[in-house]
Amino acid sequence: MSRPAARKRSSFSRSVFVGTIVFLSLPLLVLVLYSFNESKSGAWTGFSVKWYVKLFTDSPQLWRAFGNSAVVALASAFVATVIGTLGAVAVNWYRFRLRKYLRTLTFMPMILPEIIIGVSLLVFFSGIGLRLSLFTVFVAHVSFNLPFVFLLVLARLEEFDFSIIEAARDLGASDGQTLLRVILPISAPGIISGFLTAVTLSLEDFVITFFVTGPGATTLPLYVYSAIRFGVSPVINALSVVMILGTVLLTWSTRNFLKYIAAK
């Protein structure tokens, strides 16, 4: 390939990349801008931070819903990470007859439409007589977070050389010592990525949560859905900006932490 042709292709790729980033970022920029709009209407009337003041001083129901979402997200992500990590280690470490079928079955919750998962969980909870509450939301979130954690950790496990485990065994390490001192430290990037993915999926889930929630167990997506039926409140815009900043800070911190682990 000639140098001018390669340069033209590189310029086109760069333009497509920049256009895609602008397309994805523009709605967020508009959201940030209108979170400082003085008026509730769509027209810009002036700069104001009163919606942020109202967010932190006069929105108890919103923060209650956010607290429910945070508790469910962290708890379900933790449980899904523990189970998914142990499952990935077992599938990667041991060779058993149903190993291939188990790996295939993990894709099912990711492929099925969320409405089917939500209805099936609702039927299951009703069948066993379990009252819908924040606990049923927690169980549902663990169930659909588990495959994502499993696959992320499994992908990490398949990258490193299995001879490291054999070397640990040759040095007299037991299965438990090999798991704690060799496998888990090497798998840390995949485990952390799986945990953060599970938290993100749990925080933004609406469809499944809508079917399995009960009285007093409103999560943030359900609250936002109920609120926007009467018009988009600038308080929701302010909350979204706060969550965006929190996500950026969490991503930056996690990136530096993973670099620190890799350096060690």
C-alpha positions in Angstrom: 0.0 0.0 0.0 1.4 3.4 -1.0 2.0 6.0 1.7 -0.7 8.5 0.4 -3.3 5.8 0.4 -2.4 4.7 3.9 -2.5 8.3 5.0 -5.9 8.8 3.5 -7.3 5.7 5.2 -5.8 6.8 8.5 -7.4 10.2 8.1 -10.8 8.6 7.3 -10.6 6.3 10.3 -9.7 9.2 12.6 -12.6 11.2 11.3 -15.0 8.3 11.9 -13.6 7.8 15.4 -14.0 11.5 16.3 -17.5 11.6 14.8 -18.5 8.6 16.9 -17.2 10.1 20.1 -19.0 13.4 19.4 -22.2 11.5 18.6 -22.0 9.6 21.9 -20.9 12.5 24.0 -23.3 15.2 22.7 -26.4 14.0 24.6 -24.3 13.9 27.8 -23.1 17.5 27.1 -26.7 18.7 26.6 -27.7 16.9 29.8 -24.9 18.7 31.7 -25.9 22.0 30.2 -29.6 21.8 31.1 -28.8 20.7 34.6 -27.8 24.3 35.1 -30.8 25.7 33.4 -32.8 28.0 35.7 -36.2 27.0 34.1 -37.9 23.7 34.1 -38.9 24.1 30.5 -36.7 23.1 27.6 -35.8 26.7 26.7 -32.7 28.2 28.2 -33.5 31.0 30.6 -30.3 31.5 32.6 -27.6 29.8 34.6 -28.5 28.4 38.0 -27.4 25.7 40.5 -30.7 25.6 42.3 -31.5 22.1 41.0 -28.3 20.8 42.6 -29.3 22.5 45.8 -32.7 20.9 45.6 -31.1 17.5 44.8 -29.1 17.5 48.0 -31.6 19.2 50.3 -35.1 18.5 49.1 -35.3 15.1 47.4 -35.7 12.4 50.1 -37.6 10.0 47.9 -35.0 10.2 45.2 -32.2 9.5 47.6 -34.1 6.6 49.1 -34.5 5.1 45.7 -30.8 5.7 45.0 -29.9 4.1 48.3 -32.0 1.0 47.4 -30.2 0.8 44.0 -26.8 1.2 45.6 -27.4 -1.5 48.2 -28.8 -3.9 45.7 -26.0 -3.2 43.1 -23.1 -3.6 45.6 -24.6 -6.7 47.3 -25.6 -8.5 44.1 -22.3 -7.6 42.4 -20.4 -9.0 45.3 -22.3 -12.3 45.5 -22.2 -12.6 41.7 -18.5 -11.9 41.7 -17.8 -14.6 44.3 -19.9 -17.3 42.6 -18.9 -16.3 39.1 -15.2 -16.3 40.0 -15.4 -19.7 41.7 -17.3 -21.1 38.8 -14.8 -19.8 36.3 -11.9 -21.3 38.3 -13.7 -24.6 38.4 -14.5 -24.7 34.7 -10.9 -23.6 33.8 -9.2 -25.8 36.3 -11.1 -29.1 36.3 -12.0 -31.2 33.3 -15.5 -32.8 33.8 -18.1 -34.2 31.4 -20.6 -31.3 31.4 -17.9 -28.6 31.2 -18.7 -27.5 27.6 -22.5 -27.5 28.3 -22.0 -25.4 31.4 -20.1 -22.8 29.4 -22.8 -22.7 26.8 -25.6 -22.3 29.4 -24.0 -19.2 30.8 -24.8 -17.4 27.6 -28.6 -17.9 28.0 -29.3 -15.1 30.5 -27.3 -12.8 28.2 -29.2 -13.8 25.0 -32.8 -14.0 26.4 -34.8 -10.7 26.3 -35.0 -9.1 29.7 -38.8 -9.2 29.7 -38.7 -13.0 29.5 -36.2 -13.2 32.4 -38.3 -10.8 34.5 -41.6 -12.7 33.9 -39.9 -16.1 34.6 -38.5 -14.8 37.9 -41.8 -13.3 38.8 -43.5 -16.7 38.2 -40.8 -18.4 40.2 -41.1 -16.1 43.2 -44.9 -16.4 43.1 -44.6 -20.2 42.8 -42.5 -20.6 46.0 -44.6 -18.0 47.9 -41.8 -15.4 48.2 -43.1 -11.9 48.8 -41.8 -9.3 46.3 -39.4 -7.0 48.1 -35.9 -5.6 47.9 -34.6 -9.2 48.5 -36.3 -10.5 45.3 -34.7 -7.6 43.4 -31.3 -8.7 44.9 -31.8 -12.3 43.9 -32.8 -11.3 40.3 -29.8 -9.0 39.9 -27.5 -11.8 41.1 -29.0 -14.2 38.5 -28.4 -11.9 35.5 -25.1 -10.5 36.7 -23.6 -13.9 37.2 -22.9 -14.8 33.5 -21.1 -11.5 32.9 -18.8 -12.0 35.8 -18.2 -15.7 34.9 -17.2 -14.9 31.3 -14.9 -12.0 32.2 -13.0 -14.0 34.8 -12.9 -17.0 32.6 -11.4 -14.9 29.8 -8.7 -13.7 32.1 -8.0 -17.2 33.4 -7.5 -18.5 29.9 -4.8 -15.9 29.2 -2.1 -17.1 31.6 0.0 -20.2 31.3 -1.4 -23.2 33.2 2.2 -24.3 34.0 2.2 -21.6 36.7 -0.4 -23.7 38.6 1.7 -26.8 38.0 4.8 -25.1 39.4 2.9 -24.1 42.5 1.8 -27.7 43.0 5.3 -28.9 42.5 6.5 -26.6 45.2 4.0 -28.2 47.6 1.1 -25.7 47.5 -2.3 -27.2 48.2 -5.4 -26.4 46.1 -6.5 -23.7 48.5 -3.0 -22.1 48.6 -2.8 -22.2 44.8 -6.2 -20.5 44.6 -5.5 -17.8 47.0 -1.9 -17.0 46.2 -1.7 -17.7 42.5 -5.0 -17.9 40.7 -6.9 -15.0 42.4 -4.0 -12.5 42.2 -3.5 -13.2 38.5 -7.3 -13.0 37.9 -7.7 -9.7 39.8 -8.2 -7.6 36.7 -10.9 -9.9 35.4 -12.5 -10.1 38.9 -12.5 -6.3 39.3 -13.9 -5.8 35.8 -16.6 -8.3 36.5 -17.6 -6.6 39.7 -17.8 -3.2 38.1 -19.7 -4.6 35.2 -22.2 -6.2 37.6 -22.6 -2.9 39.6 -23.2 -1.0 36.3 -25.8 -3.5 35.0 -27.6 -3.6 38.4 -27.8 0.2 38.7 -29.3 0.7 35.2 -31.6 -2.3 35.1 -35.3 -1.4 34.7 -37.2 -4.2 33.0 -36.3 -7.1 35.3 -36.5 -4.9 38.4 -40.0 -3.7 37.3 -41.3 -7.3 37.5 -39.7 -8.4 40.8 -39.9 -5.3 42.9 -42.4 -4.8 45.8 -43.8 -2.0 48.0 -41.0 0.1 49.4 -38.4 -1.3 47.1 -38.3 1.3 44.5 -34.9 1.6 42.8 -33.5 4.6 41.0 -34.5 3.6 37.4 -38.1 2.9 38.6 -38.2 6.3 40.4 -36.9 8.1 37.3 -39.4 6.3 35.1 -42.2 7.4 37.4 -40.9 11.0 37.5 -40.5 11.5 33.8 -44.2 10.6 33.2 -44.9 14.1 34.5 -42.1 15.7 32.6 -38.3 15.6 32.9 -37.3 17.3 36.1 -34.0 19.2 36.1 -33.3 17.5 39.4 -33.0 14.2 37.5 -30.5 16.0 35.2 -28.5 17.1 38.2 -28.4 13.6 39.6 -27.3 12.3 36.2 -24.4 14.7 36.1 -23.4 13.6 39.7 -23.5 10.0 38.6 -21.5 10.7 35.5 -18.8 12.4 37.6 -18.8 9.5 40.0 -18.5 7.0 37.1 -15.5 8.9 35.7 -13.8 9.1 39.1 -14.4 5.3 39.7 -13.1 4.5 36.2 -10.0 6.6 36.8 -9.4 5.0 40.2 -9.9 1.5 38.9 -7.5 2.1 36.0 -4.8 3.3 38.3 -5.4 0.4 40.7 -5.1 -2.1 37.9 -1.9 -0.5 36.8 -0.6 -0.8 40.4 -1.5 -4.5 40.4 0.2 -5.1 37.1 3.3 -3.3 38.3 3.5 -5.5 41.4 
